[in-house]
Amino acid sequence: MTNRIQLTGLFVFLAIIPLRVLSQTPAQTVLIETSKGNLKCILYEETPMHSENFVKLAREGFYDGLLFHRVVRDFMIQTGDPNSRNAQKGVALGYGDSGYRIPAEFHPDLYHRKGALAAARQGDQVNPGRESNGSQFYIVQGRKFTDAELDAMEKSGAHIPFTADQRKIYRETGGAPHLDYAYTVFGEVVEGFETIDKIASVPTDSRDRPLDDVKIIRISVLK
């Protein structure tokens, strides 16, 4: 049976993650043109498999015309299901992919701040290696968190200790810290945050699909 790609699922605490100083150097810059506005993004050198795959699919036109098939306000907007192209209204989406998975690429300094690009995947029960869907990705809108909330996540074992920079980002900009190190973050939005908010605010059905289609027009690789 085909399993729907989910962002939720059991978060397993990563007790040991090698701490390294990462440059978060942009490997590529891409422009995601949508029916609600544009998103300029950088892809990270620290996640080469995901970044190179995204560029490959973009250059092939794989994403052109695909829908944002799952939208959850104050959380994220998700796309990349090839079955969503020209899909009829009300059809359940989120089951499609590129036909392959990508090994996880987790790094302590790449986390789910607002604007993060991350790869969707199937849940831990059927995907214990947390391999990424080859085409589906999401962009974080998230919300702001208090220090008390972040403290509680640490104490419960749901997150490794937050750095000072992470705490500042999650307090002041927001994000989705409960997804950190469970889904691969491979890039971030640098321009077009208002577009994230526009898409995240659209009315949706019981499956979180927008009632009126929101689509990717094209993704261009700028450099």
PyMOL CGO cylinders between C-alpha atoms (Angstrom):
from pymol import cmd
from pymol.cgo import CYLINDER

trace = [
    CYLINDER, 0.00, 0.00, 0.00, 1.29, 3.46, -0.86, 0.3, 1, 1, 1, 1, 1, 1,
    CYLINDER, 1.29, 3.46, -0.86, 1.94, 5.61, 2.18, 0.3, 1, 1, 1, 1, 1, 1,
    CYLINDER, 1.94, 5.61, 2.18, 1.19, 9.31, 2.16, 0.3, 1, 1, 1, 1, 1, 1,
    CYLINDER, 1.19, 9.31, 2.16, 4.25, 11.52, 2.61, 0.3, 1, 1, 1, 1, 1, 1,
    CYLINDER, 4.25, 11.52, 2.61, 4.00, 13.03, 6.08, 0.3, 1, 1, 1, 1, 1, 1,
    CYLINDER, 4.00, 13.03, 6.08, 5.86, 15.75, 7.93, 0.3, 1, 1, 1, 1, 1, 1,
    CYLINDER, 5.86, 15.75, 7.93, 4.52, 14.62, 11.27, 0.3, 1, 1, 1, 1, 1, 1,
    CYLINDER, 4.52, 14.62, 11.27, 5.57, 11.41, 13.00, 0.3, 1, 1, 1, 1, 1, 1,
    CYLINDER, 5.57, 11.41, 13.00, 7.62, 10.14, 15.87, 0.3, 1, 1, 1, 1, 1, 1,
    CYLINDER, 7.62, 10.14, 15.87, 10.63, 12.34, 16.62, 0.3, 1, 1, 1, 1, 1, 1,
    CYLINDER, 10.63, 12.34, 16.62, 13.55, 10.25, 17.82, 0.3, 1, 1, 1, 1, 1, 1,
    CYLINDER, 13.55, 10.25, 17.82, 16.03, 12.25, 19.88, 0.3, 1, 1, 1, 1, 1, 1,
    CYLINDER, 16.03, 12.25, 19.88, 19.48, 12.35, 18.31, 0.3, 1, 1, 1, 1, 1, 1,
    CYLINDER, 19.48, 12.35, 18.31, 21.70, 12.09, 21.34, 0.3, 1, 1, 1, 1, 1, 1,
    CYLINDER, 21.70, 12.09, 21.34, 24.99, 12.40, 19.51, 0.3, 1, 1, 1, 1, 1, 1,
    CYLINDER, 24.99, 12.40, 19.51, 25.50, 14.78, 16.59, 0.3, 1, 1, 1, 1, 1, 1,
    CYLINDER, 25.50, 14.78, 16.59, 29.04, 15.83, 15.68, 0.3, 1, 1, 1, 1, 1, 1,
    CYLINDER, 29.04, 15.83, 15.68, 29.32, 19.56, 16.28, 0.3, 1, 1, 1, 1, 1, 1,
    CYLINDER, 29.32, 19.56, 16.28, 31.10, 21.29, 13.45, 0.3, 1, 1, 1, 1, 1, 1,
    CYLINDER, 31.10, 21.29, 13.45, 31.36, 24.86, 12.27, 0.3, 1, 1, 1, 1, 1, 1,
    CYLINDER, 31.36, 24.86, 12.27, 29.44, 24.96, 9.02, 0.3, 1, 1, 1, 1, 1, 1,
    CYLINDER, 29.44, 24.96, 9.02, 29.63, 27.75, 6.49, 0.3, 1, 1, 1, 1, 1, 1,
    CYLINDER, 29.63, 27.75, 6.49, 26.07, 27.30, 5.21, 0.3, 1, 1, 1, 1, 1, 1,
    CYLINDER, 26.07, 27.30, 5.21, 27.57, 28.35, 1.90, 0.3, 1, 1, 1, 1, 1, 1,
    CYLINDER, 27.57, 28.35, 1.90, 25.07, 28.64, -0.93, 0.3, 1, 1, 1, 1, 1, 1,
    CYLINDER, 25.07, 28.64, -0.93, 25.69, 25.94, -3.52, 0.3, 1, 1, 1, 1, 1, 1,
    CYLINDER, 25.69, 25.94, -3.52, 23.10, 27.43, -5.88, 0.3, 1, 1, 1, 1, 1, 1,
    CYLINDER, 23.10, 27.43, -5.88, 20.55, 30.21, -5.97, 0.3, 1, 1, 1, 1, 1, 1,
    CYLINDER, 20.55, 30.21, -5.97, 17.09, 29.40, -7.31, 0.3, 1, 1, 1, 1, 1, 1,
    CYLINDER, 17.09, 29.40, -7.31, 13.93, 31.36, -8.00, 0.3, 1, 1, 1, 1, 1, 1,
    CYLINDER, 13.93, 31.36, -8.00, 10.61, 29.64, -7.28, 0.3, 1, 1, 1, 1, 1, 1,
    CYLINDER, 10.61, 29.64, -7.28, 7.85, 31.48, -9.16, 0.3, 1, 1, 1, 1, 1, 1,
    CYLINDER, 7.85, 31.48, -9.16, 4.39, 30.71, -7.78, 0.3, 1, 1, 1, 1, 1, 1,
    CYLINDER, 4.39, 30.71, -7.78, 0.86, 31.89, -8.45, 0.3, 1, 1, 1, 1, 1, 1,
    CYLINDER, 0.86, 31.89, -8.45, 1.07, 33.85, -5.17, 0.3, 1, 1, 1, 1, 1, 1,
    CYLINDER, 1.07, 33.85, -5.17, 4.48, 35.46, -5.72, 0.3, 1, 1, 1, 1, 1, 1,
    CYLINDER, 4.48, 35.46, -5.72, 8.15, 34.60, -5.93, 0.3, 1, 1, 1, 1, 1, 1,
    CYLINDER, 8.15, 34.60, -5.93, 10.61, 32.95, -3.54, 0.3, 1, 1, 1, 1, 1, 1,
    CYLINDER, 10.61, 32.95, -3.54, 14.34, 33.44, -3.97, 0.3, 1, 1, 1, 1, 1, 1,
    CYLINDER, 14.34, 33.44, -3.97, 16.27, 30.68, -2.22, 0.3, 1, 1, 1, 1, 1, 1,
    CYLINDER, 16.27, 30.68, -2.22, 19.77, 29.45, -1.63, 0.3, 1, 1, 1, 1, 1, 1,
    CYLINDER, 19.77, 29.45, -1.63, 20.68, 25.77, -1.47, 0.3, 1, 1, 1, 1, 1, 1,
    CYLINDER, 20.68, 25.77, -1.47, 23.43, 24.62, 0.88, 0.3, 1, 1, 1, 1, 1, 1,
    CYLINDER, 23.43, 24.62, 0.88, 26.80, 23.09, -0.02, 0.3, 1, 1, 1, 1, 1, 1,
    CYLINDER, 26.80, 23.09, -0.02, 26.56, 21.13, 3.24, 0.3, 1, 1, 1, 1, 1, 1,
    CYLINDER, 26.56, 21.13, 3.24, 23.73, 19.04, 1.76, 0.3, 1, 1, 1, 1, 1, 1,
    CYLINDER, 23.73, 19.04, 1.76, 25.13, 18.21, -1.68, 0.3, 1, 1, 1, 1, 1, 1,
    CYLINDER, 25.13, 18.21, -1.68, 22.88, 15.26, -2.52, 0.3, 1, 1, 1, 1, 1, 1,
    CYLINDER, 22.88, 15.26, -2.52, 19.70, 17.21, -1.84, 0.3, 1, 1, 1, 1, 1, 1,
    CYLINDER, 19.70, 17.21, -1.84, 20.90, 20.45, -3.40, 0.3, 1, 1, 1, 1, 1, 1,
    CYLINDER, 20.90, 20.45, -3.40, 22.16, 18.79, -6.58, 0.3, 1, 1, 1, 1, 1, 1,
    CYLINDER, 22.16, 18.79, -6.58, 18.98, 16.74, -6.91, 0.3, 1, 1, 1, 1, 1, 1,
    CYLINDER, 18.98, 16.74, -6.91, 16.82, 19.85, -6.53, 0.3, 1, 1, 1, 1, 1, 1,
    CYLINDER, 16.82, 19.85, -6.53, 18.81, 21.69, -9.21, 0.3, 1, 1, 1, 1, 1, 1,
    CYLINDER, 18.81, 21.69, -9.21, 18.59, 18.70, -11.55, 0.3, 1, 1, 1, 1, 1, 1,
    CYLINDER, 18.59, 18.70, -11.55, 14.81, 18.46, -11.22, 0.3, 1, 1, 1, 1, 1, 1,
    CYLINDER, 14.81, 18.46, -11.22, 14.39, 22.22, -11.58, 0.3, 1, 1, 1, 1, 1, 1,
    CYLINDER, 14.39, 22.22, -11.58, 16.43, 22.29, -14.78, 0.3, 1, 1, 1, 1, 1, 1,
    CYLINDER, 16.43, 22.29, -14.78, 14.38, 19.40, -16.18, 0.3, 1, 1, 1, 1, 1, 1,
    CYLINDER, 14.38, 19.40, -16.18, 11.16, 21.35, -15.52, 0.3, 1, 1, 1, 1, 1, 1,
    CYLINDER, 11.16, 21.35, -15.52, 9.96, 18.66, -13.10, 0.3, 1, 1, 1, 1, 1, 1,
    CYLINDER, 9.96, 18.66, -13.10, 8.36, 21.21, -10.76, 0.3, 1, 1, 1, 1, 1, 1,
    CYLINDER, 8.36, 21.21, -10.76, 6.70, 23.41, -13.38, 0.3, 1, 1, 1, 1, 1, 1,
    CYLINDER, 6.70, 23.41, -13.38, 2.94, 23.39, -12.85, 0.3, 1, 1, 1, 1, 1, 1,
    CYLINDER, 2.94, 23.39, -12.85, 2.93, 21.39, -9.61, 0.3, 1, 1, 1, 1, 1, 1,
    CYLINDER, 2.93, 21.39, -9.61, 0.61, 22.40, -6.77, 0.3, 1, 1, 1, 1, 1, 1,
    CYLINDER, 0.61, 22.40, -6.77, 1.26, 23.23, -3.16, 0.3, 1, 1, 1, 1, 1, 1,
    CYLINDER, 1.26, 23.23, -3.16, -0.81, 20.24, -2.18, 0.3, 1, 1, 1, 1, 1, 1,
    CYLINDER, -0.81, 20.24, -2.18, -0.48, 20.55, 1.62, 0.3, 1, 1, 1, 1, 1, 1,
    CYLINDER, -0.48, 20.55, 1.62, -0.67, 23.86, 3.45, 0.3, 1, 1, 1, 1, 1, 1,
    CYLINDER, -0.67, 23.86, 3.45, -0.80, 24.23, 7.22, 0.3, 1, 1, 1, 1, 1, 1,
    CYLINDER, -0.80, 24.23, 7.22, -0.88, 27.75, 8.61, 0.3, 1, 1, 1, 1, 1, 1,
    CYLINDER, -0.88, 27.75, 8.61, 1.82, 28.51, 11.21, 0.3, 1, 1, 1, 1, 1, 1,
    CYLINDER, 1.82, 28.51, 11.21, 3.63, 25.35, 10.11, 0.3, 1, 1, 1, 1, 1, 1,
    CYLINDER, 3.63, 25.35, 10.11, 4.62, 24.82, 6.46, 0.3, 1, 1, 1, 1, 1, 1,
    CYLINDER, 4.62, 24.82, 6.46, 3.70, 24.72, 2.77, 0.3, 1, 1, 1, 1, 1, 1,
    CYLINDER, 3.70, 24.72, 2.77, 4.46, 21.52, 0.83, 0.3, 1, 1, 1, 1, 1, 1,
    CYLINDER, 4.46, 21.52, 0.83, 4.83, 20.72, -2.87, 0.3, 1, 1, 1, 1, 1, 1,
    CYLINDER, 4.83, 20.72, -2.87, 6.68, 18.43, -5.28, 0.3, 1, 1, 1, 1, 1, 1,
    CYLINDER, 6.68, 18.43, -5.28, 4.11, 15.68, -5.87, 0.3, 1, 1, 1, 1, 1, 1,
    CYLINDER, 4.11, 15.68, -5.87, 4.12, 15.03, -9.65, 0.3, 1, 1, 1, 1, 1, 1,
    CYLINDER, 4.12, 15.03, -9.65, 0.56, 13.71, -9.37, 0.3, 1, 1, 1, 1, 1, 1,
    CYLINDER, 0.56, 13.71, -9.37, -0.60, 17.22, -8.48, 0.3, 1, 1, 1, 1, 1, 1,
    CYLINDER, -0.60, 17.22, -8.48, -0.05, 18.59, -11.98, 0.3, 1, 1, 1, 1, 1, 1,
    CYLINDER, -0.05, 18.59, -11.98, -3.52, 19.28, -13.44, 0.3, 1, 1, 1, 1, 1, 1,
    CYLINDER, -3.52, 19.28, -13.44, -5.12, 17.40, -10.52, 0.3, 1, 1, 1, 1, 1, 1,
    CYLINDER, -5.12, 17.40, -10.52, -8.87, 17.74, -10.17, 0.3, 1, 1, 1, 1, 1, 1,
    CYLINDER, -8.87, 17.74, -10.17, -10.19, 19.65, -7.17, 0.3, 1, 1, 1, 1, 1, 1,
    CYLINDER, -10.19, 19.65, -7.17, -10.75, 17.52, -4.09, 0.3, 1, 1, 1, 1, 1, 1,
    CYLINDER, -10.75, 17.52, -4.09, -8.40, 14.72, -5.17, 0.3, 1, 1, 1, 1, 1, 1,
    CYLINDER, -8.40, 14.72, -5.17, -6.12, 13.48, -2.37, 0.3, 1, 1, 1, 1, 1, 1,
    CYLINDER, -6.12, 13.48, -2.37, -2.50, 14.28, -3.11, 0.3, 1, 1, 1, 1, 1, 1,
    CYLINDER, -2.50, 14.28, -3.11, 0.87, 13.71, -1.49, 0.3, 1, 1, 1, 1, 1, 1,
    CYLINDER, 0.87, 13.71, -1.49, 1.58, 10.16, -2.67, 0.3, 1, 1, 1, 1, 1, 1,
    CYLINDER, 1.58, 10.16, -2.67, 3.80, 10.91, -5.67, 0.3, 1, 1, 1, 1, 1, 1,
    CYLINDER, 3.80, 10.91, -5.67, 7.56, 11.13, -5.95, 0.3, 1, 1, 1, 1, 1, 1,
    CYLINDER, 7.56, 11.13, -5.95, 10.46, 11.03, -8.38, 0.3, 1, 1, 1, 1, 1, 1,
    CYLINDER, 10.46, 11.03, -8.38, 10.88, 7.27, -8.07, 0.3, 1, 1, 1, 1, 1, 1,
    CYLINDER, 10.88, 7.27, -8.07, 13.82, 7.31, -5.66, 0.3, 1, 1, 1, 1, 1, 1,
    CYLINDER, 13.82, 7.31, -5.66, 14.88, 8.39, -2.17, 0.3, 1, 1, 1, 1, 1, 1,
    CYLINDER, 14.88, 8.39, -2.17, 17.83, 10.48, -0.99, 0.3, 1, 1, 1, 1, 1, 1,
    CYLINDER, 17.83, 10.48, -0.99, 19.88, 9.57, 2.11, 0.3, 1, 1, 1, 1, 1, 1,
    CYLINDER, 19.88, 9.57, 2.11, 19.39, 11.95, 5.04, 0.3, 1, 1, 1, 1, 1, 1,
    CYLINDER, 19.39, 11.95, 5.04, 21.88, 14.83, 5.37, 0.3, 1, 1, 1, 1, 1, 1,
    CYLINDER, 21.88, 14.83, 5.37, 21.51, 16.21, 8.90, 0.3, 1, 1, 1, 1, 1, 1,
    CYLINDER, 21.51, 16.21, 8.90, 23.72, 18.99, 10.29, 0.3, 1, 1, 1, 1, 1, 1,
    CYLINDER, 23.72, 18.99, 10.29, 23.47, 20.75, 13.67, 0.3, 1, 1, 1, 1, 1, 1,
    CYLINDER, 23.47, 20.75, 13.67, 23.55, 24.21, 12.10, 0.3, 1, 1, 1, 1, 1, 1,
    CYLINDER, 23.55, 24.21, 12.10, 20.85, 23.52, 9.50, 0.3, 1, 1, 1, 1, 1, 1,
    CYLINDER, 20.85, 23.52, 9.50, 17.50, 23.74, 11.23, 0.3, 1, 1, 1, 1, 1, 1,
    CYLINDER, 17.50, 23.74, 11.23, 13.85, 24.62, 10.72, 0.3, 1, 1, 1, 1, 1, 1,
    CYLINDER, 13.85, 24.62, 10.72, 13.87, 28.40, 10.96, 0.3, 1, 1, 1, 1, 1, 1,
    CYLINDER, 13.87, 28.40, 10.96, 11.17, 30.30, 9.07, 0.3, 1, 1, 1, 1, 1, 1,
    CYLINDER, 11.17, 30.30, 9.07, 11.93, 30.03, 5.36, 0.3, 1, 1, 1, 1, 1, 1,
    CYLINDER, 11.93, 30.03, 5.36, 13.83, 26.74, 5.62, 0.3, 1, 1, 1, 1, 1, 1,
    CYLINDER, 13.83, 26.74, 5.62, 13.58, 24.42, 2.61, 0.3, 1, 1, 1, 1, 1, 1,
    CYLINDER, 13.58, 24.42, 2.61, 13.44, 20.81, 3.71, 0.3, 1, 1, 1, 1, 1, 1,
    CYLINDER, 13.44, 20.81, 3.71, 12.73, 17.43, 2.17, 0.3, 1, 1, 1, 1, 1, 1,
    CYLINDER, 12.73, 17.43, 2.17, 9.50, 15.60, 2.95, 0.3, 1, 1, 1, 1, 1, 1,
    CYLINDER, 9.50, 15.60, 2.95, 9.64, 11.89, 3.69, 0.3, 1, 1, 1, 1, 1, 1,
    CYLINDER, 9.64, 11.89, 3.69, 7.64, 8.90, 4.85, 0.3, 1, 1, 1, 1, 1, 1,
    CYLINDER, 7.64, 8.90, 4.85, 7.33, 8.25, 8.57, 0.3, 1, 1, 1, 1, 1, 1,
    CYLINDER, 7.33, 8.25, 8.57, 9.85, 6.44, 10.74, 0.3, 1, 1, 1, 1, 1, 1,
    CYLINDER, 9.85, 6.44, 10.74, 7.73, 3.29, 10.89, 0.3, 1, 1, 1, 1, 1, 1,
    CYLINDER, 7.73, 3.29, 10.89, 8.31, 2.57, 7.19, 0.3, 1, 1, 1, 1, 1, 1,
    CYLINDER, 8.31, 2.57, 7.19, 11.44, 4.67, 6.73, 0.3, 1, 1, 1, 1, 1, 1,
    CYLINDER, 11.44, 4.67, 6.73, 13.71, 4.21, 9.77, 0.3, 1, 1, 1, 1, 1, 1,
    CYLINDER, 13.71, 4.21, 9.77, 16.69, 5.67, 7.90, 0.3, 1, 1, 1, 1, 1, 1,
    CYLINDER, 16.69, 5.67, 7.90, 14.75, 8.91, 7.40, 0.3, 1, 1, 1, 1, 1, 1,
    CYLINDER, 14.75, 8.91, 7.40, 15.56, 8.99, 3.72, 0.3, 1, 1, 1, 1, 1, 1,
    CYLINDER, 15.56, 8.99, 3.72, 14.02, 11.89, 1.84, 0.3, 1, 1, 1, 1, 1, 1,
    CYLINDER, 14.02, 11.89, 1.84, 11.40, 11.78, -0.88, 0.3, 1, 1, 1, 1, 1, 1,
    CYLINDER, 11.40, 11.78, -0.88, 13.21, 12.48, -4.13, 0.3, 1, 1, 1, 1, 1, 1,
    CYLINDER, 13.21, 12.48, -4.13, 11.01, 15.41, -5.14, 0.3, 1, 1, 1, 1, 1, 1,
    CYLINDER, 11.01, 15.41, -5.14, 8.65, 16.57, -2.40, 0.3, 1, 1, 1, 1, 1, 1,
    CYLINDER, 8.65, 16.57, -2.40, 9.80, 19.45, -0.24, 0.3, 1, 1, 1, 1, 1, 1,
    CYLINDER, 9.80, 19.45, -0.24, 8.32, 21.95, 2.15, 0.3, 1, 1, 1, 1, 1, 1,
    CYLINDER, 8.32, 21.95, 2.15, 9.01, 25.52, 3.18, 0.3, 1, 1, 1, 1, 1, 1,
    CYLINDER, 9.01, 25.52, 3.18, 8.64, 26.42, 6.84, 0.3, 1, 1, 1, 1, 1, 1,
    CYLINDER, 8.64, 26.42, 6.84, 6.37, 29.23, 7.99, 0.3, 1, 1, 1, 1, 1, 1,
    CYLINDER, 6.37, 29.23, 7.99, 6.25, 28.13, 11.62, 0.3, 1, 1, 1, 1, 1, 1,
    CYLINDER, 6.25, 28.13, 11.62, 5.63, 30.34, 14.62, 0.3, 1, 1, 1, 1, 1, 1,
    CYLINDER, 5.63, 30.34, 14.62, 7.62, 32.05, 17.36, 0.3, 1, 1, 1, 1, 1, 1,
    CYLINDER, 7.62, 32.05, 17.36, 8.57, 30.12, 20.51, 0.3, 1, 1, 1, 1, 1, 1,
    CYLINDER, 8.57, 30.12, 20.51, 9.29, 31.28, 24.04, 0.3, 1, 1, 1, 1, 1, 1,
    CYLINDER, 9.29, 31.28, 24.04, 12.38, 30.25, 25.98, 0.3, 1, 1, 1, 1, 1, 1,
    CYLINDER, 12.38, 30.25, 25.98, 10.10, 28.27, 28.27, 0.3, 1, 1, 1, 1, 1, 1,
    CYLINDER, 10.10, 28.27, 28.27, 8.79, 26.27, 25.32, 0.3, 1, 1, 1, 1, 1, 1,
    CYLINDER, 8.79, 26.27, 25.32, 12.31, 25.63, 24.05, 0.3, 1, 1, 1, 1, 1, 1,
    CYLINDER, 12.31, 25.63, 24.05, 13.41, 24.62, 27.56, 0.3, 1, 1, 1, 1, 1, 1,
    CYLINDER, 13.41, 24.62, 27.56, 10.55, 22.12, 27.71, 0.3, 1, 1, 1, 1, 1, 1,
    CYLINDER, 10.55, 22.12, 27.71, 11.60, 20.57, 24.40, 0.3, 1, 1, 1, 1, 1, 1,
    CYLINDER, 11.60, 20.57, 24.40, 15.13, 20.08, 25.72, 0.3, 1, 1, 1, 1, 1, 1,
    CYLINDER, 15.13, 20.08, 25.72, 13.97, 18.60, 29.01, 0.3, 1, 1, 1, 1, 1, 1,
    CYLINDER, 13.97, 18.60, 29.01, 11.62, 16.15, 27.32, 0.3, 1, 1, 1, 1, 1, 1,
    CYLINDER, 11.62, 16.15, 27.32, 14.39, 14.88, 25.04, 0.3, 1, 1, 1, 1, 1, 1,
    CYLINDER, 14.39, 14.88, 25.04, 12.63, 16.20, 21.94, 0.3, 1, 1, 1, 1, 1, 1,
    CYLINDER, 12.63, 16.20, 21.94, 15.61, 18.36, 20.97, 0.3, 1, 1, 1, 1, 1, 1,
    CYLINDER, 15.61, 18.36, 20.97, 19.33, 18.54, 21.61, 0.3, 1, 1, 1, 1, 1, 1,
    CYLINDER, 19.33, 18.54, 21.61, 20.35, 21.70, 23.55, 0.3, 1, 1, 1, 1, 1, 1,
    CYLINDER, 20.35, 21.70, 23.55, 19.54, 24.80, 21.53, 0.3, 1, 1, 1, 1, 1, 1,
    CYLINDER, 19.54, 24.80, 21.53, 22.43, 27.11, 20.71, 0.3, 1, 1, 1, 1, 1, 1,
    CYLINDER, 22.43, 27.11, 20.71, 22.14, 30.81, 21.53, 0.3, 1, 1, 1, 1, 1, 1,
    CYLINDER, 22.14, 30.81, 21.53, 21.65, 31.57, 17.83, 0.3, 1, 1, 1, 1, 1, 1,
    CYLINDER, 21.65, 31.57, 17.83, 18.90, 28.97, 17.47, 0.3, 1, 1, 1, 1, 1, 1,
    CYLINDER, 18.90, 28.97, 17.47, 17.08, 30.35, 20.49, 0.3, 1, 1, 1, 1, 1, 1,
    CYLINDER, 17.08, 30.35, 20.49, 17.26, 33.87, 19.08, 0.3, 1, 1, 1, 1, 1, 1,
    CYLINDER, 17.26, 33.87, 19.08, 15.93, 32.75, 15.70, 0.3, 1, 1, 1, 1, 1, 1,
    CYLINDER, 15.93, 32.75, 15.70, 13.08, 30.69, 17.16, 0.3, 1, 1, 1, 1, 1, 1,
    CYLINDER, 13.08, 30.69, 17.16, 12.11, 33.51, 19.56, 0.3, 1, 1, 1, 1, 1, 1,
    CYLINDER, 12.11, 33.51, 19.56, 12.31, 36.40, 17.12, 0.3, 1, 1, 1, 1, 1, 1,
    CYLINDER, 12.31, 36.40, 17.12, 11.72, 34.92, 13.64, 0.3, 1, 1, 1, 1, 1, 1,
    CYLINDER, 11.72, 34.92, 13.64, 10.07, 31.61, 14.36, 0.3, 1, 1, 1, 1, 1, 1,
    CYLINDER, 10.07, 31.61, 14.36, 10.12, 28.19, 12.79, 0.3, 1, 1, 1, 1, 1, 1,
    CYLINDER, 10.12, 28.19, 12.79, 9.36, 24.55, 13.54, 0.3, 1, 1, 1, 1, 1, 1,
    CYLINDER, 9.36, 24.55, 13.54, 12.01, 23.27, 15.97, 0.3, 1, 1, 1, 1, 1, 1,
    CYLINDER, 12.01, 23.27, 15.97, 10.24, 19.96, 16.59, 0.3, 1, 1, 1, 1, 1, 1,
    CYLINDER, 10.24, 19.96, 16.59, 11.32, 18.88, 13.08, 0.3, 1, 1, 1, 1, 1, 1,
    CYLINDER, 11.32, 18.88, 13.08, 15.03, 19.58, 13.59, 0.3, 1, 1, 1, 1, 1, 1,
    CYLINDER, 15.03, 19.58, 13.59, 17.34, 16.69, 12.66, 0.3, 1, 1, 1, 1, 1, 1,
    CYLINDER, 17.34, 16.69, 12.66, 14.42, 14.51, 11.65, 0.3, 1, 1, 1, 1, 1, 1,
    CYLINDER, 14.42, 14.51, 11.65, 13.98, 15.99, 8.16, 0.3, 1, 1, 1, 1, 1, 1,
    CYLINDER, 13.98, 15.99, 8.16, 16.82, 17.24, 5.97, 0.3, 1, 1, 1, 1, 1, 1,
    CYLINDER, 16.82, 17.24, 5.97, 17.04, 21.02, 5.65, 0.3, 1, 1, 1, 1, 1, 1,
    CYLINDER, 17.04, 21.02, 5.65, 18.88, 21.80, 2.41, 0.3, 1, 1, 1, 1, 1, 1,
    CYLINDER, 18.88, 21.80, 2.41, 18.24, 25.50, 1.78, 0.3, 1, 1, 1, 1, 1, 1,
    CYLINDER, 18.24, 25.50, 1.78, 16.43, 28.64, 2.82, 0.3, 1, 1, 1, 1, 1, 1,
    CYLINDER, 16.43, 28.64, 2.82, 14.35, 31.49, 1.46, 0.3, 1, 1, 1, 1, 1, 1,
    CYLINDER, 14.35, 31.49, 1.46, 16.26, 34.77, 1.30, 0.3, 1, 1, 1, 1, 1, 1,
    CYLINDER, 16.26, 34.77, 1.30, 13.62, 36.89, -0.44, 0.3, 1, 1, 1, 1, 1, 1,
    CYLINDER, 13.62, 36.89, -0.44, 9.85, 36.47, -0.57, 0.3, 1, 1, 1, 1, 1, 1,
    CYLINDER, 9.85, 36.47, -0.57, 8.82, 35.73, 3.00, 0.3, 1, 1, 1, 1, 1, 1,
    CYLINDER, 8.82, 35.73, 3.00, 5.54, 37.51, 2.30, 0.3, 1, 1, 1, 1, 1, 1,
    CYLINDER, 5.54, 37.51, 2.30, 4.83, 34.85, -0.34, 0.3, 1, 1, 1, 1, 1, 1,
    CYLINDER, 4.83, 34.85, -0.34, 5.20, 32.11, 2.27, 0.3, 1, 1, 1, 1, 1, 1,
    CYLINDER, 5.20, 32.11, 2.27, 2.65, 33.90, 4.43, 0.3, 1, 1, 1, 1, 1, 1,
    CYLINDER, 2.65, 33.90, 4.43, 0.25, 34.39, 1.51, 0.3, 1, 1, 1, 1, 1, 1,
    CYLINDER, 0.25, 34.39, 1.51, 0.30, 30.71, 0.61, 0.3, 1, 1, 1, 1, 1, 1,
    CYLINDER, 0.30, 30.71, 0.61, 0.08, 29.59, 4.24, 0.3, 1, 1, 1, 1, 1, 1,
    CYLINDER, 0.08, 29.59, 4.24, -3.04, 31.69, 4.79, 0.3, 1, 1, 1, 1, 1, 1,
    CYLINDER, -3.04, 31.69, 4.79, -5.20, 30.24, 1.99, 0.3, 1, 1, 1, 1, 1, 1,
    CYLINDER, -5.20, 30.24, 1.99, -8.34, 28.24, 2.91, 0.3, 1, 1, 1, 1, 1, 1,
    CYLINDER, -8.34, 28.24, 2.91, -7.84, 24.47, 2.79, 0.3, 1, 1, 1, 1, 1, 1,
    CYLINDER, -7.84, 24.47, 2.79, -9.92, 21.30, 2.91, 0.3, 1, 1, 1, 1, 1, 1,
    CYLINDER, -9.92, 21.30, 2.91, -9.81, 18.51, 5.49, 0.3, 1, 1, 1, 1, 1, 1,
    CYLINDER, -9.81, 18.51, 5.49, -6.65, 17.11, 3.88, 0.3, 1, 1, 1, 1, 1, 1,
    CYLINDER, -6.65, 17.11, 3.88, -4.90, 20.51, 4.04, 0.3, 1, 1, 1, 1, 1, 1,
    CYLINDER, -4.90, 20.51, 4.04, -5.13, 20.94, 0.27, 0.3, 1, 1, 1, 1, 1, 1,
    CYLINDER, -5.13, 20.94, 0.27, -5.89, 24.55, -0.77, 0.3, 1, 1, 1, 1, 1, 1,
    CYLINDER, -5.89, 24.55, -0.77, -9.46, 24.98, -1.98, 0.3, 1, 1, 1, 1, 1, 1,
    CYLINDER, -9.46, 24.98, -1.98, -8.15, 27.13, -4.84, 0.3, 1, 1, 1, 1, 1, 1,
    CYLINDER, -8.15, 27.13, -4.84, -5.01, 25.79, -6.47, 0.3, 1, 1, 1, 1, 1, 1,
    CYLINDER, -5.01, 25.79, -6.47, -1.70, 27.41, -5.61, 0.3, 1, 1, 1, 1, 1, 1,
    CYLINDER, -1.70, 27.41, -5.61, 0.92, 26.30, -8.09, 0.3, 1, 1, 1, 1, 1, 1,
    CYLINDER, 0.92, 26.30, -8.09, 4.55, 26.56, -9.01, 0.3, 1, 1, 1, 1, 1, 1,
    CYLINDER, 4.55, 26.56, -9.01, 4.89, 28.31, -12.34, 0.3, 1, 1, 1, 1, 1, 1,
    CYLINDER, 4.89, 28.31, -12.34, 8.55, 27.44, -12.72, 0.3, 1, 1, 1, 1, 1, 1,
    CYLINDER, 8.55, 27.44, -12.72, 11.79, 27.07, -10.79, 0.3, 1, 1, 1, 1, 1, 1,
    CYLINDER, 11.79, 27.07, -10.79, 14.82, 28.73, -12.33, 0.3, 1, 1, 1, 1, 1, 1,
    CYLINDER, 14.82, 28.73, -12.33, 18.45, 28.15, -11.37, 0.3, 1, 1, 1, 1, 1, 1,
    CYLINDER, 18.45, 28.15, -11.37, 20.00, 31.61, -11.17, 0.3, 1, 1, 1, 1, 1, 1,
    CYLINDER, 20.00, 31.61, -11.17, 23.60, 30.65, -10.45, 0.3, 1, 1, 1, 1, 1, 1,
]
cmd.load_cgo(trace, "trace")
